[in-house]
């Protein structure tokens, strides 16, 4: 089976080169009813509206409160002043029957895009199944180009006059593949630039060719920009980016508004605001949120602790009956503040004779829910989890 799987995915390695790492891509299709797909999209739409409204509330807080919610001091000016809306986000869900609960929202630098918008359809067709995302790539392409046009307008330029780069770390195959796929959907002149090749000064940002950059689609989180400092001068990438974005000399995709929503502490604020607050603002969707707190003593096991700025399941702990049953430690994320969330018991399915937990995800493109996909893993869905194509 593994040889067959390898030969199949090898045909598509030009757009999906990371398929074979730890047998990441499964060679079968999970059947998911069309009705379930629609319910997930509806849940994603409602969740996104709640997250956006909560983000507006968060941005109104004073600096001291924002720091208590674990936003870095150097990001606060843009958090307060940047009005751009996010382009793309991915919501991860527990789906059990009619109950759909948000585990987290990857609002700033979502990956899993190639798998969802391209590869899922290729695998579904291969197995004679219907791709639930049959129109998703077209929605993504239209949405990306619309967002680039809006970003150019933010800079008071036309997109044709902008130097647009798609950036990722030079050794991160998945990130490079993701931005190269998105670049292939871009109607405007653009180029790939490794993050390490970006140069900056007080006047601008420059690509690997030394040309001034206007718009950056980056798979590089803001908190990394803040933390990564030049060892010689002690200056971070963010120290240069922030004033350029603030003065509208540079546009980021996703913008800083996505960073506000990336913080898992936002889900604790949603719990604190409560269902009545959102109902009064004509927003459904609170029922899709799990109770989440910034203090562990406010919630009883079973629970999950996560870093506010955690990614790929790193430094996540599952605690049942006051005993830790699963942990994915990572010293890079250990120093962030934690949130404590009610444990969601992901459904168990069998793939190639092994039991896995199933997580279903849905993307939002300029606020439109489109692109549903599945990952399977053990106790914690993390960077070792597998991509499982879906269809009906």
N, C-alpha and C positions, 0 to 999 in steps of 0.2 A: 504493500500500500504506500509506503513512504517513497519508493522509487517512482510510482505513478504520480504521486502528489508533486514530487520534485520536478519531474518532467513537464507536468502541466504548468506549474507556476514559472518555470524557467523560460517559457515562451513569452512571459510578460515582465521579465526582469528589468526591461528598460524603463518601466514606470513603477515597478514594485520590487525593488532589489532586496528588501529586507524580509522577504517571505520565509526564508529558510532558517533564520536565527531561532534556535530552540524549537524548530518545527512550528513556527508562529502561525502560519496560515493553514487552516484545516481544509481537507479535501472532501467536503460534503456540504450539504445545504440543510439548515434547520428550517423546518416549516413553521411559519408564523402567519396566522390568519390575517387577511386584509383588514378585518374589523379591529384587530389588535394594533396593527400599524397606525390606523386612523386615531385610535384612542391615545396612542403614544404621542402622535403629532399634536393632538388637542391638549394633552397634558403639558407638552413642551411650550406651546403657545401661551397657556395660562401661567405657567411657571415663569416664563420670560417676562411677562407683564408685571408679575409680583416682584421679581428681581430688579427690574428697571425702576419701579416705584420705590422700593427699599433703598436702592442706590441714590435716588434723589434725596431721600431722607438723610442718608449717611453723609452726603456732601454738604448738608446744611449744618452739621455739627461743628463745634469749635475744634481748634487744632489739638487740644489736650484730649478730647474724646476720640478723635480720629486716631491718635497715637495709642490710646487704650485699646482700640480695635485693631491694632498692629499694622497700621499704615506707616511706612517710613516717613520721617520728617521731611526729607527732600522731595517727596512726591506731593505734598499737601497743596502747594500753590496750583499745580495743574489739576489736581482732584477738585479743587474749588472752582476753577475757572474754565476748564476745557468742556465744551458743550457737544463735541462729536459723539455720535452713538456708535456702538460696536458693529463691526461687519459680520463676523462669524463667531459662533459659540457652539459648544457641545454639551448637552445635558445627559447625564448618566442616570439611569433609572433601575429600580427594582420593580418588576412587573409580575404580579401574582393575581391572575383572574382580572377583575375590574379594578384592583388596587394598584395604583401607579405612584411610586414615591421617588422623589429626587434624592439621589445620593450626593451629587455635587454638580456644579456647573463649571466647565472649563471655558471661561469667557474670553481669555486673553490670547493664548497661543495654542489653540486646539489643534491636535493632530488626529489621526485616524480618518483623515479626509480622503486619501487615495483609496483606502479599503472600501469606504462607504459609497463614494460617488463614482468609482470606476470599476474596481475589482469585483465587488459584490455582484454586479450585473453580468460580468464575464463568467463568473463561476455559476451563477444561477442559470444562465443560458446553456452552459456546458452540460448541466444536469437536467435540462428540459424543464426548468421551473421559471416562474414569473418573478422578475426583479421588482421588489416593492419601491425601488428608487429609480424607476425607468425615466422619469423626467427631471431627476434631481441635478444631474450635471448641467443641464440647460439653465436651471434656476441659479445654480452656483455661478455659471459663467456670466449671466446677465447681472447678477448681484455684485460680483467682483468688479466688473467694469463700471457699473453705476457708482460703486463706492470709490473707485479711483477717481472718477469724475468729480464726486463730492469732495474728495481730499484735495484735488487740484483747486477747486473753488475756494476751499478753506485757505489755500495759499495765495488766492487771487491770481491764479494762472489757468491756462488751458491744459488738459492732460497731455496734449501733443507737445507742449513746451516743457513738460516735466521729465526729469531724469528719475525713472522708477527702478528701484532694485528690489529683488526678493532675496532675503538674507537668512542664513542659518550657519551653525557651526560646521567647520569644514570636515569634521570626522563623524558627524551625526547623520548616518545614511537615511534614516526615516525622515528627519527634518529636511534634508536636502531634497529627497524625493518628493516631499510634500510641497515645498515651494516651487520646485521645477514643474510639477503638475499644475499648480495654480498659475504659474507664469505662462504655461501653454494655453491657458484660457484667457489670458490678457490680450485685449485688442491693441494695446499701446506698446510702443517700443520700450523694452525692459531688459534687465540683465540679472543674472545670479551673481551675488557677491558674498563671499564668506564673511561671517561676523568679524573674524580676526583681521580681515583686510580693510575694514572701515577705519578711516582716519577722521579726526575731528579737531576743530579749533573753535575759537569764539565766534567766528564768522560763518561756519558751515560744517557740513558733514560731507565726506568724500569717499567715493567708491574705490575699487581696486585699480581703476584706470586713472585715479586722481581727479575725477570729474565731480563737481558739486551735485549732491543728491537732493531731490525734492520730496520723494515719497518712498518710504521703506515698508515693505511687508516683511515682518520679522517673526521668526520662530525663536524668540529669545526673550524670556520673561523680564518684566520691569524690575522685579526684585533682584534678579541676577545683574542687571545693569547697575543697580544701586550698590550691590555688594562687591562686584568685581572691580578692584582698584589697581591702578598702575603701581607695581611694587616700588618703582623709583620715586614717583612724584605723589603717590597717595591719592590720585584723582580717579574718580570712577567714570565709566562710560556715561552714566546718568548725569553727572555734573556738566557734561557737554550737551547731551540730548535735551535736557529739561529747558534751558533758556532758549534753545533753537525752536522747540515746539511751542513754547509760550509766546515767542515773538512771531510765530507763524512763518518761520523760515524752513520748517521741516514738518512733514506729516507722517505719523506712525499708523500702520494698520497691523493689529488693532490699536485704537487710541487709548488714552489713559482711562476713559470711562469704563473700558473693559477690565482694567486693573482693579477698579473699585469693585466690580462684580466678581472678579476672580477670588477675592478674599473670602474664605469660608466663614469668617466672622459675620459676613452679611446674613448668613442663614440664622445665626444666633440673634441678630437684630430682628429678623422676620418673626422668629418665635416670640421675642420680647414685645413686638408691636401687637401681635395677636390677630386672630381672625376678624374681630370686629373692625379693626383699623382698615383692613383691606376691603372688607364688605362695604364699609362706608364710602370707600373710593371706587365702588363698582368693579372690584377686581375679584374674580373667582380664582381658584388655584391654590389657596392656602392649604387645602386638604392634601396636596401633593408633597408638602414639606414635612420632614421628620423633625420632632422636637430637638432643638440644638441649643447648646449653652456654652458660655465662655468659662464657666466654673464647673468642675466635676461634681461638687457636692449638691448641685441642683438637679442631678439626674441619677437614677438608679440603673444598675446593670439589668439586662445586657445593653452595652453601649459600645461605640467606636470613638476612639480619640484620633484626631487628625491635625496636622499642622495647618495653621491659617493659610500658609503659602505652599502647602504640600502638593506634589505632583506624582503621577504614576504610582499611587499607593505607597509612597515612601513615608516611613516613620508612622505608619498607621498601626494602631493596636485595637484588637477586638477583645473586649472584657466581658465575661459572663460570670455571674455569681461571685464577683470580686476576684476572679482569677483570669489572668491573661491567657487566652487560648490561641491567639495568633498575633504575630508581630512582623513587620517588615522594616527593621531598623535602618536608619540612614543618618550618619552624623551631620551631613550637610543640612538636614532639615530639623535636627533635634532641638535647635535653639529657638525656633519660631514658637510663638504662642500657640496653644492648642484650642480646638473646639471639641465639644463632647456631644455626640449625636446618638439618638436612639438607634439601636442595632437593627438593621434590615436583613432578614433572613432570605438571601437570594435563592431562587429556585434551583434545584439540582437536576441536571440532565446528564445523560450518558453519551459520550463521544468516543468511538473506537474502543469501547469496553471500559472506559474510565469515567468516574464521576467528576463533574465540574459544576461550579456555580455559574449561573447565567446572568449577565448584565446587558440590558438593551439601552442603546443611546440614540439620541435624536439631535441633529444639528439645527441651528437657526441661522438663516441667511438674511441679513437686514430685517430681522424679526420674524421671518417666515419659516415655519417648521418644515424642513425638507431634508431627507436623508436619514434613514433608520438603519442601524447595524448592531451586531452582537459581538460581545467578547465573553470568553469563558476562562475561569481560573479556579484556584483552590479557595482558601478561606478569605484571601484579600485579592481583589482585582488590581493587578499591578503591571509593571513593565514586562513581566514574564508570562502574562496572560496571553491567550490565543485569540486570533480573529476567526470567527465562525460565520461564514456567509449565510444569508437568510433568503427565503423566497416563499412562494405559495403556489 
